Amino acid sequence: MSEALGAEATVAVVGCGTMGGGIAQVAAGAGHRVRLYDVRPEAVEAAVQGVRARLEAAVARGRRSREEVRALLARLQPASSLAELADARLVIEAVAEELAVKRELFLRLEEVVDAEALLASNTSSLSITAIQAGLRRPERMLGLHFFNPAPAMRLVEVVCGLATAEETAGRAAATMRRWGKEPIRVRNTPGFVVNRVARPFYGEGLALLAEGIAQPATLDAIYRDCGGFRMGPCELTDLIGQDVNAAVSRALFVAYRYDRRYLPPLIQEELVEAGRLGRKSGRGFYDYGPGAVRPAPQEEPPGPPARALVVEGPPGPLAPWVALAERRGLAVHRQEGSGLLAVGEAVLVAADGRSAGERALVLGRPVVAVDLCLDAETAPRVALAASPDLSGDARSRVAGFFQTLGKRVSFVADLPGMVVLRTVAMLANEAAEAVREGVASAEDVDRALCLGANYPLGPLAWAERVGIERLVACLDRLERHYRDPRYRCSPWLRRELVRRRLVARERR
């Protein structure tokens, strides 16, 4: 195993914006003397003051002592030129996301630092191989992609370019572990793991919004309350910056040769054109101006309390709702059938990539589709979609059933795949493609999305919980419905499904 850099090694950070300042804080916190350089001297001072402010806040909360803070700040040393970085054993670049700028910087750094020093870029989207081009010793250069805010986010993507030596990657990963980070090894592909695999969260969310499935406040509430995500796509892109998020989408779309899986959402491009960039401009999907009030999610008014539930056959994905109804004291009547729950004249079906209207045509009964929930027991909300033949009274009875179970009820437009199921299917599909292409292992892909994007489960762990067969069927139905190759199922996911079926057959 490669040896980590010791605390006695000097670390340099070039580029002192938000990411550079955060990385410098992490390195100094690990005991290194850190030299900070930026072409704008005022940026260095701002970075140091930013670290100071964060540490003072930690002192105020009782998480740091003043002695620790003084010692850490003393290890931050501004540099007035690149020449002052000569003793650095690791240089991390965090300058503008422009390939020419980064290439020129590393060529200059190679003239300054020792031949054994590691060179790293914090790029989130540019090719490490392209940045290495022209270096005399490209084998010592790699990507170390930190996530914002760097002091708080544990994930670091360790990205190897074509020329990166194994010793370089191993030493960098060991150093990140010593810094208290969770490194994952990633092959050099556009977007690496997190920015690539997370694209469907934004892409599908904003596509659903454009199709009119719900208003932003309702859509975001479904992602949070039903899916267990920290934020929905509208509020998250407002926080990131619509321009920043759109730029990443455009870059991946181009890098993947205009593959429709990465098609930038037009609804987001329109916000950018209007200057509605989110929190930083005062308005995005939401208004952040003085006195602005966030719209409330759509919720059904109280319906009649439920006292009984009819279960027609094995409930399959709806089993957690049956168990919850039993725990809430409802009378559960079981009879023969094809896996439906009857509430009055309506039948409840699990979302599966078909619309409720399409299911109603097959069943000959009014249908309410139930979206995927991370945990039916603890989810505060349920998302439903109704077939056009559902009466107002039947809708109220269905709402009353879920309200009796302690849930807020949001009906959305009847689109195939609904919200959470459709998004999870696409996330798992993208994760499967990353594994198939050797970008990272399945375990590391899941770990990356949990640590780098704060997902409640990794996409492939979601697939295990939901069932790969259900997700593959959902993707196939979406592809047929939209006639759009963006929903094509990953060969890895389909191969895994076949493998499991064969194993199951052998066990019978």
C-alpha positions in Angstrom: 0.0 0.0 0.0 1.3 3.5 -0.9 2.4 5.8 1.9 0.5 9.0 2.6 2.3 12.3 2.7 3.2 13.1 6.3 2.3 16.3 8.2 5.8 17.6 7.6 5.2 17.9 3.9 4.3 21.3 2.5 1.1 21.4 0.4 0.3 24.2 -2.1 -3.0 25.4 -3.3 -3.2 27.4 -6.5 -6.5 29.3 -7.0 -8.1 30.7 -3.9 -11.8 30.8 -4.6 -14.4 28.9 -2.6 -12.9 25.5 -3.5 -9.3 26.5 -3.1 -9.9 28.1 0.3 -11.8 25.0 1.5 -9.1 22.6 0.3 -6.4 24.7 2.0 -8.4 24.5 5.3 -8.6 20.7 5.0 -4.8 20.4 4.3 -3.9 22.7 7.2 -6.3 20.8 9.5 -4.3 17.7 8.7 -1.2 19.4 10.0 0.5 20.6 6.8 2.0 23.9 6.1 -0.1 25.2 3.2 1.1 27.8 0.7 -1.7 29.7 -1.1 -1.2 31.3 -4.4 -3.6 33.2 -6.7 -2.9 35.7 -9.5 -5.1 38.0 -7.5 -3.5 38.6 -4.1 -6.8 39.8 -2.7 -8.2 36.3 -3.4 -5.6 34.8 -1.1 -6.5 37.2 1.7 -10.2 36.5 1.1 -9.6 32.8 1.3 -7.7 33.0 4.6 -10.4 35.2 6.0 -13.0 32.7 4.9 -11.2 29.9 6.7 -10.9 32.2 9.8 -14.6 32.9 9.8 -15.6 29.2 9.4 -13.2 28.3 12.3 -14.5 31.1 14.5 -18.0 29.8 14.0 -16.8 26.3 15.0 -15.3 27.8 18.2 -18.6 29.5 18.9 -20.4 26.1 18.6 -17.9 24.4 20.8 -16.5 22.2 18.1 -13.0 23.8 18.0 -10.7 25.3 20.6 -9.1 28.7 20.1 -5.7 27.1 20.4 -6.5 24.7 17.5 -7.7 27.6 15.4 -4.6 29.7 16.0 -2.4 26.8 15.1 -4.3 26.0 11.9 -4.4 29.6 10.7 -0.6 29.9 11.4 -0.1 27.0 8.9 -1.7 29.0 6.1 1.0 31.0 4.3 0.3 33.3 1.4 2.7 33.1 -1.6 3.3 36.0 -3.9 4.6 33.9 -6.8 4.7 30.3 -8.1 8.4 30.2 -7.2 7.5 30.2 -3.5 5.8 26.8 -4.0 9.2 25.1 -4.7 9.2 23.0 -1.5 5.6 21.7 -2.0 5.2 17.9 -2.1 1.7 18.2 -3.3 0.2 21.0 -5.4 -3.6 21.1 -5.8 -4.9 23.4 -8.6 -8.4 25.0 -8.2 -8.4 27.7 -10.9 -11.0 28.4 -13.6 -12.4 25.4 -15.5 -10.6 26.2 -18.7 -8.3 23.6 -20.2 -5.8 26.0 -21.7 -5.4 27.8 -18.3 -4.9 24.6 -16.5 -2.4 23.2 -19.0 -0.3 26.4 -18.9 -0.3 26.4 -15.1 0.9 22.8 -14.8 3.7 23.4 -17.3 4.9 26.3 -15.1 4.5 24.3 -11.9 6.7 21.5 -13.4 9.5 24.1 -13.7 9.1 25.0 -10.0 8.5 22.0 -7.8 10.7 19.0 -7.1 10.6 16.1 -9.5 8.9 13.8 -7.0 6.1 16.3 -6.1 2.5 15.3 -6.9 0.5 17.6 -9.1 -3.3 17.5 -8.8 -6.3 19.2 -10.4 -9.6 19.8 -8.7 -11.4 19.9 -12.0 -14.9 18.6 -11.9 -15.4 18.1 -15.7 -12.2 18.4 -17.7 -10.1 15.5 -18.9 -7.1 14.7 -16.7 -5.4 13.1 -19.7 -5.9 16.4 -21.7 -4.4 18.4 -18.8 -1.4 16.1 -18.6 -0.6 16.6 -22.3 2.8 18.3 -22.7 4.1 17.6 -19.2 7.6 16.1 -19.0 6.4 13.8 -16.2 2.7 13.3 -16.7 2.8 10.1 -14.5 2.8 12.3 -11.3 -0.3 14.3 -12.3 -3.9 13.3 -11.4 -7.3 14.6 -10.4 -8.4 15.2 -6.9 -12.0 16.3 -7.2 -13.2 17.7 -3.8 -16.9 18.6 -3.3 -18.2 21.8 -1.9 -17.9 22.7 0.9 -14.5 20.8 1.0 -14.1 20.9 4.8 -17.5 19.2 5.3 -17.8 16.9 2.3 -16.0 13.6 2.8 -15.8 12.4 -0.8 -12.8 12.9 -3.0 -12.7 11.4 -6.5 -9.2 10.3 -7.3 -9.0 10.5 -11.1 -6.3 8.8 -13.1 -5.4 10.1 -16.6 -4.0 7.9 -19.2 -0.4 8.5 -18.0 -1.0 8.6 -14.2 1.2 6.2 -12.4 -0.3 3.7 -10.0 2.1 4.9 -7.3 0.8 8.5 -7.8 -2.8 7.4 -7.4 -2.1 5.2 -4.4 -0.2 7.9 -2.6 -2.8 10.5 -3.3 -5.6 8.3 -2.1 -3.6 7.4 1.1 -3.1 11.1 1.7 -6.8 11.8 1.3 -7.6 9.1 3.9 -5.1 10.7 6.3 -7.0 14.0 5.8 -10.2 12.3 6.9 -11.6 12.0 3.4 -13.2 9.0 1.6 -11.3 8.6 -1.7 -12.7 6.6 -4.6 -10.6 5.6 -7.6 -12.2 6.8 -10.8 -11.3 6.4 -14.4 -10.9 9.5 -16.5 -14.3 10.0 -18.2 -16.5 13.1 -18.6 -18.1 14.0 -15.3 -16.2 11.3 -13.5 -18.7 9.5 -11.2 -20.9 12.0 -9.2 -21.4 14.7 -11.9 -22.2 12.0 -14.5 -24.4 9.6 -12.5 -26.3 12.4 -10.8 -27.4 14.0 -14.1 -30.7 12.1 -14.2 -31.7 13.6 -10.9 -31.7 17.0 -12.6 -32.6 15.8 -16.1 -35.6 13.7 -15.2 -36.8 16.1 -12.5 -36.8 19.1 -14.8 -38.2 17.0 -17.7 -41.1 16.1 -15.5 -41.6 19.7 -14.6 -41.6 20.7 -18.2 -44.2 18.0 -18.9 -46.4 19.6 -16.3 -46.4 16.8 -13.7 -46.6 19.3 -10.8 -45.5 22.8 -9.7 -41.9 23.1 -8.4 -42.9 23.2 -4.7 -44.9 19.9 -5.1 -42.2 18.2 -7.2 -39.5 19.1 -4.7 -41.6 18.0 -1.8 -42.1 14.6 -3.4 -38.4 14.1 -3.9 -37.8 15.0 -0.2 -40.7 13.4 1.5 -41.1 10.3 -0.7 -37.6 9.7 -2.1 -35.7 10.7 1.0 -33.5 13.2 -0.9 -32.1 16.2 1.0 -33.5 18.6 -1.7 -35.6 18.4 -4.8 -34.1 19.3 -8.2 -35.7 22.8 -8.4 -34.4 24.0 -5.0 -31.1 22.3 -5.5 -30.4 23.8 -8.9 -31.4 27.2 -7.4 -28.8 26.7 -4.7 -26.1 25.5 -7.1 -26.8 28.2 -9.6 -28.9 27.6 -12.7 -26.0 28.8 -14.9 -23.5 26.5 -13.2 -25.7 23.4 -13.3 -26.7 24.1 -16.9 -23.0 24.5 -17.9 -22.2 21.1 -16.5 -25.1 19.6 -18.4 -24.0 21.2 -21.6 -20.4 20.0 -21.1 -21.4 16.4 -20.5 -23.8 16.5 -23.5 -21.0 17.6 -25.8 -18.4 15.3 -24.2 -20.7 12.3 -24.7 -21.2 13.1 -28.3 -24.7 14.5 -27.9 -26.1 11.4 -26.3 -29.7 12.2 -25.3 -29.2 10.8 -21.8 -27.4 14.1 -21.1 -29.7 16.4 -23.0 -29.7 19.8 -21.2 -33.2 20.7 -19.9 -34.7 23.5 -22.0 -36.6 24.8 -19.0 -33.3 25.4 -17.2 -31.8 27.1 -20.3 -34.7 29.5 -20.3 -34.1 30.4 -16.7 -30.5 31.2 -17.5 -31.4 33.3 -20.5 -33.8 35.3 -18.2 -31.1 35.8 -15.6 -33.0 33.8 -13.0 -30.0 32.0 -11.7 -31.3 31.0 -8.3 -30.4 32.2 -4.8 -27.5 34.3 -6.0 -29.6 36.4 -8.4 -32.7 36.5 -6.1 -34.8 34.4 -8.3 -34.8 31.0 -10.0 -37.5 28.5 -9.8 -38.4 30.3 -6.6 -38.3 33.9 -5.5 -35.6 34.8 -2.9 -36.4 38.5 -2.8 -37.2 40.3 0.5 -40.4 39.1 2.0 -40.8 36.3 -0.6 -42.7 33.3 0.7 -42.0 29.8 -0.7 -45.2 28.3 -2.3 -46.7 25.4 -0.5 -46.9 21.9 -2.1 -50.2 20.8 -3.4 -52.0 18.6 -0.9 -55.4 16.9 -1.0 -58.0 18.1 1.5 -59.0 15.7 4.2 -61.0 12.7 2.9 -63.2 10.3 4.8 -61.2 8.1 7.3 -60.5 4.6 6.0 -61.6 1.6 8.0 -60.9 -1.3 5.6 -58.7 -2.3 2.7 -59.3 -5.1 0.2 -56.1 -6.9 -1.0 -56.6 -8.7 -4.3 -53.8 -11.3 -4.5 -50.1 -10.9 -3.5 -49.5 -7.1 -3.1 -45.9 -7.1 -4.4 -44.4 -3.6 -4.3 -47.5 -2.4 -2.4 -46.9 -4.8 0.5 -45.4 -2.1 2.8 -48.7 -0.1 2.5 -50.7 -3.2 3.4 -48.5 -3.8 6.5 -48.8 -0.2 7.5 -52.7 -0.4 7.1 -52.6 -3.4 9.4 -50.5 -1.6 12.0 -52.9 1.3 11.9 -55.8 -1.0 12.8 -57.6 -1.2 9.4 -59.5 -4.3 8.6 -57.6 -6.0 5.7 -59.7 -8.4 3.6 -57.6 -10.7 1.4 -59.0 -12.4 -1.7 -57.9 -13.8 -5.1 -56.5 -11.3 -7.6 -53.5 -9.9 -9.5 -51.8 -7.8 -6.8 -54.1 -4.8 -6.5 -55.4 -2.9 -3.5 -59.1 -1.9 -3.6 -60.2 1.4 -1.9 -63.9 1.8 -2.8 -64.3 1.8 -6.6 -60.6 2.6 -7.2 -57.7 0.1 -7.3 -54.2 1.1 -6.2 -51.3 -0.1 -8.3 -47.6 0.4 -7.9 -46.0 2.8 -10.4 -44.2 0.7 -13.1 -43.5 2.9 -16.1 -47.1 2.9 -17.4 -49.6 5.7 -16.9 -52.6 5.1 -14.6 -54.8 5.7 -17.6 -53.1 2.9 -19.5 -53.5 0.5 -16.5 -57.2 1.5 -16.3 -57.8 0.4 -19.9 -56.3 -3.0 -19.1 -58.1 -3.5 -15.8 -61.4 -1.9 -16.7 -61.5 -0.1 -13.4 -60.5 3.4 -12.2 -56.8 3.3 -11.2 -54.6 5.3 -8.8 -50.8 4.7 -9.3 -48.7 5.0 -6.2 -45.2 6.3 -6.6 -42.1 4.7 -5.1 -41.3 5.6 -1.5 -37.9 5.1 0.2 -39.8 3.9 3.3 -43.6 3.7 3.4 -43.5 3.7 7.2 -41.6 6.9 7.7 -42.4 8.9 4.5 -44.5 11.9 5.4 -46.1 12.1 2.0 -47.3 9.9 -0.8 -47.5 10.8 -4.5 -50.4 9.5 -6.5 -51.6 9.7 -10.2 -55.2 9.0 -11.2 -56.7 7.6 -14.4 -59.1 10.0 -16.1 -62.2 7.9 -15.1 -61.6 8.3 -11.3 -64.5 10.2 -9.8 -64.1 13.0 -7.3 -65.6 10.9 -4.5 -63.3 8.0 -5.3 -60.3 10.4 -5.3 -61.4 11.7 -1.9 -61.7 8.1 -0.5 -58.2 7.2 -1.8 -56.8 10.4 -0.2 -58.6 9.5 3.0 -57.0 6.1 3.0 -53.5 7.4 2.9 -54.3 10.2 5.3 -55.5 7.5 7.8 -52.0 6.1 7.4 -50.6 9.4 8.5 -49.5 10.7 5.1 -49.9 14.0 3.3 -51.3 13.3 -0.2 -50.2 14.9 -3.4 -51.8 14.0 -6.7 -49.6 14.7 -9.8 -50.3 14.6 -13.5 -50.6 11.0 -14.9 -47.2 10.6 -16.5 -45.5 7.2 -17.0 -43.0 6.3 -14.2 -44.3 9.1 -12.0 -41.5 11.0 -10.0 -39.4 8.9 -7.7 -39.6 5.6 -9.6 -38.7 7.2 -12.9 -35.8 9.1 -11.3 -34.4 6.1 -9.4 -34.6 4.0 -12.6 -32.6 6.5 -14.5 -30.1 7.0 -11.7 -29.6 3.2 -11.5 -29.3 3.0 -15.2 -26.6 5.6 -15.4 -24.7 4.0 -12.4 -24.9 0.7 -14.3 -23.4 2.2 -17.4 -20.5 3.7 -15.3 -19.8 0.3 -13.8 -20.0 -1.4 -17.3 -17.5 1.1 -18.7 -15.1 0.5 -15.8 -15.3 4.1 -14.5 -15.6 2.8 -10.9 -16.7 -0.3 -9.0 -20.4 -0.7 -8.1 -19.6 -0.2 -4.5 -17.6 3.0 -5.2 -20.3 4.4 -7.4 -22.9 4.0 -4.6 -20.5 5.3 -2.0 -19.7 8.3 -4.2 -23.4 9.3 -4.7 -24.1 9.0 -1.0 -21.0 11.0 0.1 -20.8 13.4 -2.8 -24.5 14.1 -3.5 -26.0 13.2 -0.1 -28.3 10.6 -1.6 -30.2 8.4 0.9 -29.1 5.3 -1.0 -26.6 4.6 -3.7 -28.4 4.1 -7.1 -27.5 0.4 -7.3 -28.5 -0.1 -3.7 -31.8 1.5 -4.7 -32.1 -1.0 -7.6 -31.6 -3.8 -5.1 -34.3 -2.5 -2.9 -36.8 -1.8 -5.6 -36.0 -4.8 -7.7 -33.9 -4.8 -10.9 -36.7 -6.4 -12.8 -39.1 -3.6 -11.9 -36.6 -0.9 -12.9 -35.7 -2.6 -16.2 -39.4 -2.9 -17.0 -39.9 0.7 -16.2 -37.1 1.8 -18.5 -38.4 -0.3 -21.3 -41.9 1.1 -21.0 -40.5 4.7 -20.8 -38.5 4.1 -24.0 -41.6 2.7 -25.8 -43.8 5.5 -24.6 -41.5 8.4 -25.5 -39.7 6.7 -28.4 -36.6 8.3 -26.9 -33.2 6.4 -26.6 -32.4 8.3 -23.4 -34.4 5.6 -21.6 -32.5 2.7 -23.2 -31.6 0.1 -20.6 -28.0 -0.4 -19.7 -26.7 -3.8 -20.9 -25.1 -4.2 -17.5 -28.5 -3.8 -15.8 -30.2 -6.2 -18.2 -27.3 -8.7 -17.9 -27.6 -8.6 -14.1 -31.3 -9.3 -14.4 -30.7 -12.3 -16.6 -28.0 -13.6 -14.3 -30.3 -13.4 -11.3 -33.1 -15.2 -13.1 -30.7 -18.0 -14.0 -29.6 -18.3 -10.4 -33.2 -18.4 -9.2 -34.0 -21.1 -11.8 -31.1 -23.2 -10.6 -32.3 -22.9 -7.0 -35.8 -24.2 -7.8 
